[in-house]
Amino acid sequence: MRYGPSMHVPFSSSQFFAVFEAYNNAIWPVQMGLYLLGVVLVLICAFGWRWNGKAVFASLAFLWFWMALAYHIAFFRTINPLAPVFAALFVIEALLLLFAAFSRGLSFAPKRNVAGIIGAALVLYALIFYPALALALGQHYPRVPTFGLPCPTTIFTMGLLMWLQPRVKDGLLAIPIVWSLIGTLAALQLGVLEDIGLPIAVLAVVAARFGNSFSASEAARPRSAAQ
C-alpha cells in the first residue's frame, strides 16, 4: 500500500482498524467523556463567555496530549515506526495551544462570516457526520476511529480555531494542516473514507485565512481623493 507515488504504508488496512479496536476496548468509556468534552467546548464557544479562551485552549491542549500519548505512543506505535514522530508533532501542538491559553484578549465565538460558517461546518462534521459516515460505510464499533483520535479531532480543532477572536494565529494551524495531509494520503489507501473531511477542512481553512488577509489588505488601502 502507498501513501503516494513512492511512500509505502508499513501496515495493512486490517491492522489499522485493529488498532482502533484495541484502543477503544482499552479506554472504554473514556471516549464517551472525550466526545462530551467536545460538545461542551462547542457550547462554551456558542455562548461566547469572556473566559472561554483559556478553557477552550486548555481543553484542546489536553486532547492533543491525549492523542500523542494514548494513541500514537500506546497503540499506533505497534504498527507504525513513525508513530513517535507523529506523537512529537502532537505534543508540540498541545504546547502551542497551552501557551495560547495564557494569552490575553483571545476568545472563541462563532461569527456570521465566512470563518464562522466554516468553523461550524467542520465542528459538525467532526462530531456528527464523521461517525455517521463511518457507520454508513460499514464500519462498526470498536473498529472505528472515535472522537479523541487524530483525524476527527484534528478537523474539530481547525473548526474551533476558525471561531477564535480576534483572529486565529497561523502557527496554531500549521501542525493540524500537516497532519491532515498525512492522514489524507493514508486514508485514501486504507479505506477510512470519512477522512475525506481532512483535505476539505484544509482547503476551507486556507481559503478563509486567505480571504481574511485579502479583506484586511483592502481595508487598509488609503482611499483616493476622488472617492
N, C-alpha and C positions, 0 to 999 in steps of 0.2 A: 504494500500500500504506500501511497505517496502523499506528502504534503503539497508538493508542487512538482515541477519538471525533474528535480534532482534530489529532493528531500524525502526520505522514507520514514514512515511511521513505524516505530520499533515494536508494535503490538497489534493484535487483531481487534476487530470490532467486538468480538465476543469477550475478549479480555477487558476491553474498555468498559463495557456495560457491567462486567463482573465487578469492577472496581466500584462503580456506583452502588451495586448491591451490597458489597462488603461495607462500604461507608454508611449507607442508610441503615443497615442492620446494626452496626456498631454504635451509632449515635442516637438511635431512636429513644425518646421522642424529641430530641433536641431540634431536629429540622422543623418541627411544628413551631417551636419557640422562635427560631430564626425567621420563619415566614411571618409570624405575628409581629416581630420586630419591624419587618419591612412595612407592614400595614400601618403600624403605629408611626413610623417615620413619615409616611405619606400624610397621615392626619396632622401630625405636627407641622409639616410644611403648609398644608392647606389652611390651617388656622392662622398661620403667619405670626406666631408668637415671637417676640423680640429675642428671647433667649434661645431660640431653636437652632441657631448656628452652631453653638457648642455641642448641643445634644445630638444633632444630625451628624456633624463631623466625627464626633467621638464614636457614634454607633457605626458609621461607615468604616472607620478605622478598625473597630473590633471585627467587623465582617471580613475585612481584608487580612487581618492577622489570623482569623479563623481559617480562611481558605488556604493560607500559606502553610499553616501547621497541621490542621485537622484533615486537610485533603491532600495537598501536594506532598508533604513530608510523610504523613502517616499512611497514605494509601496509593496515590498516583506514582510514588517513587518505586513501587513494587513492579511496575511495568514500563516505566519511562525513566531512563537515566538523566534526562534533562529536568526532571521534577524539582530538584533542589535549586536549579537556576530560576525556574518559574516561581518557586517559593520566595527566593530573594527579591524578585521583582515585586511580588505581592507585599512583602514586608516593607519595602521602600514606599510603595503607595500608601500603606497603612500609616507609616510615619509622616508622610506628607499631609494626609488627612488629619492626623492627630495634631500636627503643628498648626494647621489651619484652624483647628478648634480654639486656639488661643489668640487668633487674630480678632481685632476689634472691627465692629461695623459690618460684619457679614451675617446674613440671614438667608433663609430659604422661603420663597413664596412663589407659587405658580402665577405668572402674569399672563394677561391676554395678549400675548405677542407670539412671534414665531418660536422663540426659545421655550416659552411656557408650554406651547402646544406640543412641541417635540418632546419635551420632558414628560408631559403627561402620557403621550403615546408610548414612550419607552418604559415608563413605570408600569403602565397597564399591561404591556406585553410581557414584562419580566414576571409579574405577579399572577396574571390571569391567562393570557394567551399562550405563553411559553408552556406551562404544564398542560393546558388544554390541547395544544398542537401535538405534544408528545403522546398524549393519550390517543388522539386521533390517528397517529402514525403507528399505533400498535405497541407502544412502549408501556410497560406496567411496573408499578412499584413492586419491589425496591430497585429494579434495574432501570432507573431513570434519574436524570440529573434534577435534584430538588433545589429549592431556594437555599442559598448558603454555599452552593457550589459555584465555580468560577464563571461559567457563561451567563446564566440568568442574573447572577449578582453583579456582573460587570455591566450588563445592559441597564439594570436597576440603578447602579451608581451613576452612570452617564446621564440617566434621566433626571435624577435628583440634582446633579450638578448644573443642569440646564435651568434649574429654578434658583440658583444662587444669586443673591443680590449684594452689591450692585452688578457684578458680572463674574462668571467663572474664570479662574486663572488657568491658562493653558497647561501649566505644569501638572495640574491635578488630572488632566485628561490624557496625558501622554501615555502612561502605562496601561490604562483601560483600552486605549486605541490599539496599542501594540498587542495586547492580549487578544483583542477582538480579531485582529488579522491572523494571529497564530491559531486561534480557535476556529476561525472560518476555514482555513486550509485543512485542518484536521477533520472538522465536522463533515466537510464535503466528501471525504474519503471513508469516514466511519459510520455514516448514516444517521448522525444526530441532526436531522433536518430542521428542527426547531431553532438551531443555532444560526439559521439564515437571518435572524434578527441582529446578529453581530455586525455584519457588513452594512446592513441598513442603518443601524444605530450610528456607526462611524460616519457614513455619508451624511446623515441628518445632522449630527453634531458639528461636523466640519462646515456644512452649509450654513448652519445657524451662526457659528463663530465668524465665518466669512461675511455673512450678511450684516452682523452687528458691527464688524470692523469697517465695512463699506459705509454703513449708515453714519457711523461716528465720524469718519473722514469727510463725508459730505456735509455734515452739520458743522464741522469745524472750518470749512472754507468761508472766507470773507465774501460777503455779497457785493456785487458791483454797484457802482453809483447809479447805474440805470435802473437797478432794481429798487 
